[in-house]
Each structure stands twice: as structure tokens, then as C-alpha cells.
């Protein structure tokens, strides 16, 4: 899957943009605030319906406008054209279309166009809260398995309503709570099982990728840290254990006002020489860890999907030395369409990529 053309209207600092994109990708050079990162975000948004920077829809709309429109023309591996468009306004009205047909469900949009984003904020996967790590694994699993995304949406829905019940105290409805818990256990078992399988798959190549990037002899590891652990992690057993735990913790959860256990409390642990990377890893080590993780996710996607991916590098290697920089790019070159945003082009990237200059929301070939 590649993107051939993107049109933007009122997307951040792009009042109007219509640009054809090369088949193998391109390098976008420009100063901070020029719009190069916004372009990568727009490509990601057309693929996933969300910002990889965690921005709200209202934050993406140009300051002087009340609405935003984005359109992308993609070409799949069978040379079939796919047109996607998203438009929304500040009143949160959203219209999504696929090949001109309106779609109403996010599950119909997400995952058809596989994409991996590398950015400077990705270090929060290692250094940040568990929410950052869950976000990473959720996006990866959702691009691999549509059932996972549906289960995740369902789980969050019933978790929300269970938490509402817990906060009602005197108006607590036990029967209604049991219904929510049963639904949470069903969806949660799929989430747990898929996360477990994918993290095991990542683990097999994570260490190798780290060594390629860093060139060091450190031993690194990644471990799934679910909030519910059972010795035989089959889906049905996990479902039953989770359902029973929700019932057992109901009184305690009512006192706290929220659900204290479940996939929404899971985490992923990273280790360097058996020490927690979050606490003991240097900035360079953590940056190398997250790059190794993203590269491992590429291999995981390739194992589960046949279509080529789109890669976004938003100054992702800015804190790596030239040797490490030259080690990163060859690992994704020729594996899909690559778009790079950088303040300077001469960073060990391929000369085969078309070069663009970005300034004040305008883009031109160099």
C-alpha cells in the first residue's frame, strides 16, 4: 500500500495543499514550524483516523478555520486505487468516506493502510506511563487483527459503564454490573491473548534489532506485564479468572470508584542487562530501545500481513550519532514507502528519495 496523492484544507498550517507523492517516498526538509511534521501527521491521520502525536481533532484544525478536510489516494499491492477522506468541524461532526461511500464505524476505517511512525516523542514508550506502552501495543495489534480493535472498543465501552455504576454508591445495580463484567471478560480475553502473542513475537527479534542500532553488547529484553497473570494463559481460562476477580473486587472497586484490574492496567517492561530501562537506561539507550521496538513491529506486521507499509520518520534519529543513524535507515529501506521529516537532509538517508523543501505550509521539490 502506498499513498499517491494527498489533499489538505485547513489542516494545521496548510490552508490548501495538493501534492503527488513518489512511490518510494520522500524527504521533507524545513525549519521547525514549517509544516513538515504536520504533513507526516496528515498521512498518519488518513491511515488511522488519529494523530500519532496524540492531538485532539480540534487541535488539528487551522486556527482561522472552523473545519478541516483531508483526502488521500492510495494504491494497494494489486494496483487498485483507494480514495479516503475525512472531514470534521469544531462541533465534532465527522464524515469519513472510503471510495466515495460514507462509513460510520471506526473499525471500518482503521488498519486497511498499514503504517509505522517513528517520532521523537516515541521515547515515552520507554520513559513514560503505562498508557504510552498500551497505546503502542493496541495500535500494532489493531493493524494485525480487526477482531482485536472491535474487542478493545467493546471493552472500553463496558469498562466506562461499570465505572459509572461503581461511582453511584447507593444506586448500585448488581445485576447490571454483572452484565458489564461478563462483557468485559469476553472482550478482555481477546485483548490479553492477542497482546501476549504479539509481544512474544516482538521479543524474538527485539534484541537483534537493538544490537544492530546500538552496536553494543548489552542484553535487552521485553516482557508483557499483564494485570492478571495465570500459569496457563489460554483465552477461556483467562476469561473465567478475570470475571471472578471482577466480582471479588467489586466492593473494593466501589470504594475507590473505578475498576482496579483488567487489560486497561497492563504494562510492558523493558530491560537492559536485566535492569529496568525506564529507571536505568540513558537517553541514547532508551532511544535505541524504542527504535528497535518499532523495527520489530515492522517485522511483526510483515509476518501477519502481505501488503507493504508506509513508514514515517519524524526526526526520529535526531538524538543518535551519525553511525547509529546510518544503521537505522537501511533496516526499512525497500520495505515500503518512506517519508522523512528532518531539518537537514544529510543524515545518512538514501539519495534515491525525492527531496522536498517545506516552508510556511508550502512544499516544493528541491
MARLO-947078 format. One record per residue (C-alpha): x, y, z; residue in three letters; residue number from 1. Coordinates in steps of 0.05 Angstrom, whole numbers, m for minus. Layout:
N
<site px="X" py="Y" pz="Z" r="ALA" k="NUM"/>
...
//
This chain:
366
<site px="0" py="0" pz="0" r="UNK" k="1"/>
<site px="27" py="68" pz="m20" r="UNK" k="2"/>
<site px="m3" py="138" pz="m18" r="UNK" k="3"/>
<site px="m1" py="173" pz="m86" r="UNK" k="4"/>
<site px="m33" py="239" pz="m71" r="UNK" k="5"/>
<site px="m55" py="279" pz="m10" r="UNK" k="6"/>
<site px="m101" py="339" pz="m8" r="UNK" k="7"/>
<site px="m109" py="382" pz="54" r="UNK" k="8"/>
<site px="m153" py="440" pz="71" r="UNK" k="9"/>
<site px="m146" py="477" pz="137" r="UNK" k="10"/>
<site px="m100" py="423" pz="165" r="UNK" k="11"/>
<site px="m57" py="459" pz="217" r="UNK" k="12"/>
<site px="m14" py="508" pz="177" r="UNK" k="13"/>
<site px="m37" py="480" pz="110" r="UNK" k="14"/>
<site px="m93" py="524" pz="85" r="UNK" k="15"/>
<site px="m91" py="488" pz="18" r="UNK" k="16"/>
<site px="m46" py="431" pz="m5" r="UNK" k="17"/>
<site px="m50" py="384" pz="m64" r="UNK" k="18"/>
<site px="14" py="343" pz="m74" r="UNK" k="19"/>
<site px="32" py="279" pz="m112" r="UNK" k="20"/>
<site px="77" py="233" pz="m72" r="UNK" k="21"/>
<site px="133" py="189" pz="m101" r="UNK" k="22"/>
<site px="124" py="114" pz="m100" r="UNK" k="23"/>
<site px="185" py="101" pz="m56" r="UNK" k="24"/>
<site px="173" py="162" pz="m11" r="UNK" k="25"/>
<site px="208" py="228" pz="1" r="UNK" k="26"/>
<site px="249" py="271" pz="48" r="UNK" k="27"/>
<site px="218" py="336" pz="73" r="UNK" k="28"/>
<site px="268" py="387" pz="97" r="UNK" k="29"/>
<site px="248" py="450" pz="134" r="UNK" k="30"/>
<site px="257" py="491" pz="197" r="UNK" k="31"/>
<site px="216" py="479" pz="259" r="UNK" k="32"/>
<site px="144" py="501" pz="249" r="UNK" k="33"/>
<site px="148" py="498" pz="173" r="UNK" k="34"/>
<site px="97" py="442" pz="167" r="UNK" k="35"/>
<site px="139" py="381" pz="152" r="UNK" k="36"/>
<site px="116" py="344" pz="215" r="UNK" k="37"/>
<site px="44" py="365" pz="201" r="UNK" k="38"/>
<site px="47" py="331" pz="133" r="UNK" k="39"/>
<site px="70" py="266" pz="164" r="UNK" k="40"/>
<site px="15" py="272" pz="215" r="UNK" k="41"/>
<site px="m36" py="282" pz="159" r="UNK" k="42"/>
<site px="m13" py="218" pz="124" r="UNK" k="43"/>
<site px="m18" py="180" pz="190" r="UNK" k="44"/>
<site px="m87" py="210" pz="202" r="UNK" k="45"/>
<site px="m113" py="186" pz="135" r="UNK" k="46"/>
<site px="m88" py="116" pz="151" r="UNK" k="47"/>
<site px="m113" py="111" pz="223" r="UNK" k="48"/>
<site px="m163" py="167" pz="236" r="UNK" k="49"/>
<site px="m120" py="193" pz="293" r="UNK" k="50"/>
<site px="m57" py="234" pz="306" r="UNK" k="51"/>
<site px="6" py="197" pz="324" r="UNK" k="52"/>
<site px="23" py="258" pz="367" r="UNK" k="53"/>
<site px="m39" py="247" pz="409" r="UNK" k="54"/>
<site px="m72" py="312" pz="386" r="UNK" k="55"/>
<site px="m147" py="323" pz="391" r="UNK" k="56"/>
<site px="m185" py="336" pz="327" r="UNK" k="57"/>
<site px="m199" py="408" pz="348" r="UNK" k="58"/>
<site px="m124" py="419" pz="354" r="UNK" k="59"/>
<site px="m111" py="397" pz="282" r="UNK" k="60"/>
<site px="m159" py="448" pz="251" r="UNK" k="61"/>
<site px="m125" py="512" pz="227" r="UNK" k="62"/>
<site px="m132" py="568" pz="278" r="UNK" k="63"/>
<site px="m170" py="612" pz="229" r="UNK" k="64"/>
<site px="m219" py="558" pz="206" r="UNK" k="65"/>
<site px="m279" py="521" pz="233" r="UNK" k="66"/>
<site px="m269" py="456" pz="194" r="UNK" k="67"/>
<site px="m217" py="410" pz="165" r="UNK" k="68"/>
<site px="m216" py="366" pz="103" r="UNK" k="69"/>
<site px="m164" py="314" pz="83" r="UNK" k="70"/>
<site px="m164" py="267" pz="23" r="UNK" k="71"/>
<site px="m115" py="213" pz="4" r="UNK" k="72"/>
<site px="m108" py="169" pz="m58" r="UNK" k="73"/>
<site px="m76" py="102" pz="m43" r="UNK" k="74"/>
<site px="m53" py="46" pz="m88" r="UNK" k="75"/>
<site px="m56" py="m24" pz="m60" r="UNK" k="76"/>
<site px="m7" py="m80" pz="m78" r="UNK" k="77"/>
<site px="m55" py="m103" pz="m134" r="UNK" k="78"/>
<site px="m51" py="m33" pz="m165" r="UNK" k="79"/>
<site px="m123" py="m18" pz="m144" r="UNK" k="80"/>
<site px="m137" py="55" pz="m125" r="UNK" k="81"/>
<site px="m169" py="70" pz="m58" r="UNK" k="82"/>
<site px="m193" py="140" pz="m41" r="UNK" k="83"/>
<site px="m203" py="160" pz="31" r="UNK" k="84"/>
<site px="m227" py="226" pz="60" r="UNK" k="85"/>
<site px="m241" py="253" pz="129" r="UNK" k="86"/>
<site px="m274" py="319" pz="146" r="UNK" k="87"/>
<site px="m296" py="348" pz="212" r="UNK" k="88"/>
<site px="m311" py="414" pz="246" r="UNK" k="89"/>
<site px="m304" py="444" pz="315" r="UNK" k="90"/>
<site px="m373" py="418" pz="335" r="UNK" k="91"/>
<site px="m343" py="348" pz="329" r="UNK" k="92"/>
<site px="m385" py="329" pz="268" r="UNK" k="93"/>
<site px="m343" py="278" pz="229" r="UNK" k="94"/>
<site px="m353" py="250" pz="159" r="UNK" k="95"/>
<site px="m310" py="192" pz="135" r="UNK" k="96"/>
<site px="m312" py="164" pz="65" r="UNK" k="97"/>
<site px="m279" py="104" pz="32" r="UNK" k="98"/>
<site px="m281" py="106" pz="m45" r="UNK" k="99"/>
<site px="m336" py="158" pz="m41" r="UNK" k="100"/>
<site px="m380" py="116" pz="6" r="UNK" k="101"/>
<site px="m395" py="142" pz="75" r="UNK" k="102"/>
<site px="m374" py="97" pz="132" r="UNK" k="103"/>
<site px="m398" py="104" pz="204" r="UNK" k="104"/>
<site px="m354" py="57" pz="243" r="UNK" k="105"/>
<site px="m281" py="70" pz="262" r="UNK" k="106"/>
<site px="m268" py="m5" pz="255" r="UNK" k="107"/>
<site px="m284" py="1" pz="181" r="UNK" k="108"/>
<site px="m230" py="54" pz="173" r="UNK" k="109"/>
<site px="m172" py="33" pz="217" r="UNK" k="110"/>
<site px="m120" py="m17" pz="194" r="UNK" k="111"/>
<site px="m131" py="m22" pz="119" r="UNK" k="112"/>
<site px="m70" py="20" pz="105" r="UNK" k="113"/>
<site px="m13" py="m7" pz="150" r="UNK" k="114"/>
<site px="33" py="48" pz="176" r="UNK" k="115"/>
<site px="90" py="54" pz="225" r="UNK" k="116"/>
<site px="110" py="121" pz="254" r="UNK" k="117"/>
<site px="178" py="139" pz="284" r="UNK" k="118"/>
<site px="180" py="204" pz="324" r="UNK" k="119"/>
<site px="219" py="240" pz="378" r="UNK" k="120"/>
<site px="161" py="231" pz="427" r="UNK" k="121"/>
<site px="165" py="155" pz="420" r="UNK" k="122"/>
<site px="216" py="154" pz="476" r="UNK" k="123"/>
<site px="155" py="160" pz="522" r="UNK" k="124"/>
<site px="140" py="87" pz="506" r="UNK" k="125"/>
<site px="201" py="71" pz="548" r="UNK" k="126"/>
<site px="204" py="130" pz="596" r="UNK" k="127"/>
<site px="130" py="148" pz="602" r="UNK" k="128"/>
<site px="69" py="119" pz="635" r="UNK" k="129"/>
<site px="39" py="50" pz="622" r="UNK" k="130"/>
<site px="m14" py="85" pz="579" r="UNK" k="131"/>
<site px="40" py="101" pz="527" r="UNK" k="132"/>
<site px="60" py="28" pz="523" r="UNK" k="133"/>
<site px="m12" py="4" pz="519" r="UNK" k="134"/>
<site px="m25" py="54" pz="463" r="UNK" k="135"/>
<site px="34" py="25" pz="424" r="UNK" k="136"/>
<site px="13" py="m47" pz="430" r="UNK" k="137"/>
<site px="m61" py="m31" pz="417" r="UNK" k="138"/>
<site px="m44" py="4" pz="351" r="UNK" k="139"/>
<site px="1" py="m53" pz="329" r="UNK" k="140"/>
<site px="m50" py="m108" pz="348" r="UNK" k="141"/>
<site px="m107" py="m69" pz="315" r="UNK" k="142"/>
<site px="m68" py="m65" pz="249" r="UNK" k="143"/>
<site px="m58" py="m141" pz="252" r="UNK" k="144"/>
<site px="m126" py="m165" pz="276" r="UNK" k="145"/>
<site px="m193" py="m130" pz="264" r="UNK" k="146"/>
<site px="m225" py="m171" pz="319" r="UNK" k="147"/>
<site px="m175" py="m140" pz="368" r="UNK" k="148"/>
<site px="m197" py="m69" pz="352" r="UNK" k="149"/>
<site px="m271" py="m88" pz="359" r="UNK" k="150"/>
<site px="m256" py="m122" pz="426" r="UNK" k="151"/>
<site px="m217" py="m62" pz="450" r="UNK" k="152"/>
<site px="m273" py="m14" pz="434" r="UNK" k="153"/>
<site px="m324" py="m61" pz="468" r="UNK" k="154"/>
<site px="m280" py="m69" pz="529" r="UNK" k="155"/>
<site px="m272" py="6" pz="538" r="UNK" k="156"/>
<site px="m347" py="16" pz="529" r="UNK" k="157"/>
<site px="m366" py="m33" pz="584" r="UNK" k="158"/>
<site px="m309" py="m11" pz="629" r="UNK" k="159"/>
<site px="m336" py="60" pz="625" r="UNK" k="160"/>
<site px="m406" py="38" pz="646" r="UNK" k="161"/>
<site px="m380" py="m7" pz="701" r="UNK" k="162"/>
<site px="m341" py="53" pz="729" r="UNK" k="163"/>
<site px="m404" py="95" pz="726" r="UNK" k="164"/>
<site px="m441" py="43" pz="767" r="UNK" k="165"/>
<site px="m385" py="40" pz="817" r="UNK" k="166"/>
<site px="m389" py="114" pz="829" r="UNK" k="167"/>
<site px="m464" py="113" pz="844" r="UNK" k="168"/>
<site px="m457" py="82" pz="913" r="UNK" k="169"/>
<site px="m529" py="77" pz="939" r="UNK" k="170"/>
<site px="m557" py="68" pz="869" r="UNK" k="171"/>
<site px="m510" py="10" pz="853" r="UNK" k="172"/>
<site px="m544" py="m42" pz="807" r="UNK" k="173"/>
<site px="m512" py="m110" pz="819" r="UNK" k="174"/>
<site px="m546" py="m146" pz="761" r="UNK" k="175"/>
<site px="m527" py="m91" pz="712" r="UNK" k="176"/>
<site px="m455" py="m94" pz="738" r="UNK" k="177"/>
<site px="m452" py="m169" pz="727" r="UNK" k="178"/>
<site px="m474" py="m159" pz="655" r="UNK" k="179"/>
<site px="m418" py="m108" pz="644" r="UNK" k="180"/>
<site px="m368" py="m154" pz="677" r="UNK" k="181"/>
<site px="m387" py="m212" pz="633" r="UNK" k="182"/>
<site px="m378" py="m169" pz="571" r="UNK" k="183"/>
<site px="m312" py="m142" pz="597" r="UNK" k="184"/>
<site px="m286" py="m213" pz="609" r="UNK" k="185"/>
<site px="m305" py="m234" pz="539" r="UNK" k="186"/>
<site px="m272" py="m175" pz="504" r="UNK" k="187"/>
<site px="m214" py="m174" pz="553" r="UNK" k="188"/>
<site px="m195" py="m246" pz="539" r="UNK" k="189"/>
<site px="m185" py="m229" pz="466" r="UNK" k="190"/>
<site px="m144" py="m168" pz="484" r="UNK" k="191"/>
<site px="m100" py="m207" pz="532" r="UNK" k="192"/>
<site px="m89" py="m266" pz="485" r="UNK" k="193"/>
<site px="m71" py="m222" pz="425" r="UNK" k="194"/>
<site px="m24" py="m177" pz="466" r="UNK" k="195"/>
<site px="10" py="m238" pz="494" r="UNK" k="196"/>
<site px="21" py="m269" pz="425" r="UNK" k="197"/>
<site px="45" py="m205" pz="393" r="UNK" k="198"/>
<site px="94" py="m187" pz="449" r="UNK" k="199"/>
<site px="123" py="m258" pz="445" r="UNK" k="200"/>
<site px="132" py="m247" pz="370" r="UNK" k="201"/>
<site px="166" py="m179" pz="383" r="UNK" k="202"/>
<site px="211" py="m210" pz="435" r="UNK" k="203"/>
<site px="243" py="m257" pz="385" r="UNK" k="204"/>
<site px="274" py="m201" pz="343" r="UNK" k="205"/>
<site px="276" py="m142" pz="392" r="UNK" k="206"/>
<site px="345" py="m158" pz="419" r="UNK" k="207"/>
<site px="375" py="m168" pz="349" r="UNK" k="208"/>
<site px="348" py="m101" pz="325" r="UNK" k="209"/>
<site px="375" py="m65" pz="386" r="UNK" k="210"/>
<site px="445" py="m94" pz="374" r="UNK" k="211"/>
<site px="443" py="m71" pz="301" r="UNK" k="212"/>
<site px="425" py="0" pz="321" r="UNK" k="213"/>
<site px="470" py="8" pz="382" r="UNK" k="214"/>
<site px="529" py="m36" pz="363" r="UNK" k="215"/>
<site px="537" py="m51" pz="437" r="UNK" k="216"/>
<site px="540" py="m116" pz="476" r="UNK" k="217"/>
<site px="483" py="m100" pz="523" r="UNK" k="218"/>
<site px="430" py="m153" pz="534" r="UNK" k="219"/>
<site px="360" py="m125" pz="525" r="UNK" k="220"/>
<site px="292" py="m156" pz="535" r="UNK" k="221"/>
<site px="218" py="m141" pz="532" r="UNK" k="222"/>
<site px="165" py="m173" pz="576" r="UNK" k="223"/>
<site px="89" py="m169" pz="578" r="UNK" k="224"/>
<site px="65" py="m149" pz="648" r="UNK" k="225"/>
<site px="m10" py="m162" pz="649" r="UNK" k="226"/>
<site px="m51" py="m142" pz="710" r="UNK" k="227"/>
<site px="m79" py="m212" pz="711" r="UNK" k="228"/>
<site px="m29" py="m270" pz="709" r="UNK" k="229"/>
<site px="m47" py="m343" pz="704" r="UNK" k="230"/>
<site px="1" py="m401" pz="691" r="UNK" k="231"/>
<site px="m37" py="m428" pz="630" r="UNK" k="232"/>
<site px="m57" py="m365" pz="592" r="UNK" k="233"/>
<site px="m110" py="m395" pz="546" r="UNK" k="234"/>
<site px="m166" py="m349" pz="528" r="UNK" k="235"/>
<site px="m223" py="m386" pz="563" r="UNK" k="236"/>
<site px="m185" py="m395" pz="628" r="UNK" k="237"/>
<site px="m164" py="m322" pz="629" r="UNK" k="238"/>
<site px="m236" py="m300" pz="616" r="UNK" k="239"/>
<site px="m261" py="m340" pz="675" r="UNK" k="240"/>
<site px="m207" py="m315" pz="722" r="UNK" k="241"/>
<site px="m219" py="m243" pz="702" r="UNK" k="242"/>
<site px="m295" py="m249" pz="711" r="UNK" k="243"/>
<site px="m286" py="m279" pz="780" r="UNK" k="244"/>
<site px="m235" py="m226" pz="800" r="UNK" k="245"/>
<site px="m282" py="m170" pz="779" r="UNK" k="246"/>
<site px="m336" py="m200" pz="824" r="UNK" k="247"/>
<site px="m288" py="m208" pz="882" r="UNK" k="248"/>
<site px="m262" py="m137" pz="877" r="UNK" k="249"/>
<site px="m330" py="m104" pz="868" r="UNK" k="250"/>
<site px="m334" py="m77" pz="939" r="UNK" k="251"/>
<site px="m262" py="m51" pz="937" r="UNK" k="252"/>
<site px="m273" py="m21" pz="868" r="UNK" k="253"/>
<site px="m336" py="13" pz="893" r="UNK" k="254"/>
<site px="m297" py="45" pz="950" r="UNK" k="255"/>
<site px="m244" py="70" pz="900" r="UNK" k="256"/>
<site px="m295" py="89" pz="847" r="UNK" k="257"/>
<site px="m261" py="54" pz="789" r="UNK" k="258"/>
<site px="m242" py="m15" pz="762" r="UNK" k="259"/>
<site px="m175" py="m34" pz="791" r="UNK" k="260"/>
<site px="m157" py="m94" pz="747" r="UNK" k="261"/>
<site px="m160" py="m113" pz="674" r="UNK" k="262"/>
<site px="m126" py="m100" pz="607" r="UNK" k="263"/>
<site px="m131" py="m25" pz="619" r="UNK" k="264"/>
<site px="m80" py="m36" pz="675" r="UNK" k="265"/>
<site px="m30" py="m77" pz="635" r="UNK" k="266"/>
<site px="42" py="m56" pz="622" r="UNK" k="267"/>
<site px="103" py="m75" pz="582" r="UNK" k="268"/>
<site px="172" py="m79" pz="615" r="UNK" k="269"/>
<site px="238" py="m64" pz="580" r="UNK" k="270"/>
<site px="305" py="m87" pz="609" r="UNK" k="271"/>
<site px="378" py="m70" pz="595" r="UNK" k="272"/>
<site px="425" py="m121" pz="626" r="UNK" k="273"/>
<site px="366" py="m144" pz="669" r="UNK" k="274"/>
<site px="354" py="m74" pz="697" r="UNK" k="275"/>
<site px="290" py="m34" pz="683" r="UNK" k="276"/>
<site px="305" py="11" pz="625" r="UNK" k="277"/>
<site px="256" py="64" pz="649" r="UNK" k="278"/>
<site px="298" py="75" pz="712" r="UNK" k="279"/>
<site px="368" py="58" pz="690" r="UNK" k="280"/>
<site px="372" py="69" pz="615" r="UNK" k="281"/>
<site px="407" py="130" pz="586" r="UNK" k="282"/>
<site px="374" py="176" pz="535" r="UNK" k="283"/>
<site px="412" py="143" pz="479" r="UNK" k="284"/>
<site px="397" py="73" pz="504" r="UNK" k="285"/>
<site px="322" py="88" pz="510" r="UNK" k="286"/>
<site px="321" py="120" pz="441" r="UNK" k="287"/>
<site px="354" py="57" pz="413" r="UNK" k="288"/>
<site px="305" py="13" pz="451" r="UNK" k="289"/>
<site px="244" py="47" pz="421" r="UNK" k="290"/>
<site px="274" py="45" pz="351" r="UNK" k="291"/>
<site px="287" py="m29" pz="360" r="UNK" k="292"/>
<site px="216" py="m37" pz="383" r="UNK" k="293"/>
<site px="187" py="m1" pz="322" r="UNK" k="294"/>
<site px="232" py="m41" pz="275" r="UNK" k="295"/>
<site px="209" py="m106" pz="309" r="UNK" k="296"/>
<site px="136" py="m84" pz="299" r="UNK" k="297"/>
<site px="151" py="m78" pz="224" r="UNK" k="298"/>
<site px="173" py="m150" pz="222" r="UNK" k="299"/>
<site px="112" py="m170" pz="262" r="UNK" k="300"/>
<site px="66" py="m135" pz="213" r="UNK" k="301"/>
<site px="102" py="m166" pz="154" r="UNK" k="302"/>
<site px="93" py="m235" pz="185" r="UNK" k="303"/>
<site px="18" py="m224" pz="192" r="UNK" k="304"/>
<site px="2" py="m182" pz="131" r="UNK" k="305"/>
<site px="24" py="m186" pz="58" r="UNK" k="306"/>
<site px="15" py="m113" pz="39" r="UNK" k="307"/>
<site px="72" py="m63" pz="41" r="UNK" k="308"/>
<site px="73" py="m9" pz="94" r="UNK" k="309"/>
<site px="82" py="65" pz="98" r="UNK" k="310"/>
<site px="138" py="90" pz="143" r="UNK" k="311"/>
<site px="141" py="159" pz="175" r="UNK" k="312"/>
<site px="206" py="183" pz="206" r="UNK" k="313"/>
<site px="196" py="249" pz="241" r="UNK" k="314"/>
<site px="267" py="268" pz="260" r="UNK" k="315"/>
<site px="265" py="202" pz="298" r="UNK" k="316"/>
<site px="341" py="194" pz="299" r="UNK" k="317"/>
<site px="357" py="265" pz="317" r="UNK" k="318"/>
<site px="390" py="244" pz="383" r="UNK" k="319"/>
<site px="431" py="188" pz="352" r="UNK" k="320"/>
<site px="502" py="196" pz="327" r="UNK" k="321"/>
<site px="517" py="190" pz="252" r="UNK" k="322"/>
<site px="538" py="117" pz="259" r="UNK" k="323"/>
<site px="473" py="97" pz="291" r="UNK" k="324"/>
<site px="434" py="139" pz="241" r="UNK" k="325"/>
<site px="466" py="102" pz="183" r="UNK" k="326"/>
<site px="447" py="37" pz="217" r="UNK" k="327"/>
<site px="373" py="53" pz="222" r="UNK" k="328"/>
<site px="352" py="74" pz="152" r="UNK" k="329"/>
<site px="376" py="11" pz="116" r="UNK" k="330"/>
<site px="331" py="m31" pz="161" r="UNK" k="331"/>
<site px="269" py="0" pz="129" r="UNK" k="332"/>
<site px="294" py="18" pz="60" r="UNK" k="333"/>
<site px="258" py="m20" pz="5" r="UNK" k="334"/>
<site px="207" py="m49" pz="54" r="UNK" k="335"/>
<site px="154" py="3" pz="37" r="UNK" k="336"/>
<site px="142" py="76" pz="24" r="UNK" k="337"/>
<site px="185" py="120" pz="68" r="UNK" k="338"/>
<site px="172" py="193" pz="87" r="UNK" k="339"/>
<site px="224" py="230" pz="128" r="UNK" k="340"/>
<site px="217" py="299" pz="161" r="UNK" k="341"/>
<site px="284" py="330" pz="180" r="UNK" k="342"/>
<site px="315" py="398" pz="190" r="UNK" k="343"/>
<site px="375" py="375" pz="149" r="UNK" k="344"/>
<site px="377" py="323" pz="93" r="UNK" k="345"/>
<site px="448" py="298" pz="101" r="UNK" k="346"/>
<site px="436" py="247" pz="156" r="UNK" k="347"/>
<site px="455" py="181" pz="122" r="UNK" k="348"/>
<site px="390" py="174" pz="83" r="UNK" k="349"/>
<site px="385" py="145" pz="13" r="UNK" k="350"/>
<site px="397" py="191" pz="m47" r="UNK" k="351"/>
<site px="341" py="154" pz="m83" r="UNK" k="352"/>
<site px="287" py="190" pz="m43" r="UNK" k="353"/>
<site px="256" py="252" pz="m75" r="UNK" k="354"/>
<site px="274" py="314" pz="m35" r="UNK" k="355"/>
<site px="224" py="369" pz="m17" r="UNK" k="356"/>
<site px="231" py="436" pz="18" r="UNK" k="357"/>
<site px="176" py="457" pz="66" r="UNK" k="358"/>
<site px="165" py="530" pz="87" r="UNK" k="359"/>
<site px="103" py="562" pz="117" r="UNK" k="360"/>
<site px="56" py="507" pz="95" r="UNK" k="361"/>
<site px="83" py="506" pz="24" r="UNK" k="362"/>
<site px="121" py="447" pz="m7" r="UNK" k="363"/>
<site px="166" py="447" pz="m68" r="UNK" k="364"/>
<site px="216" py="399" pz="m99" r="UNK" k="365"/>
<site px="289" py="412" pz="m86" r="UNK" k="366"/>
//
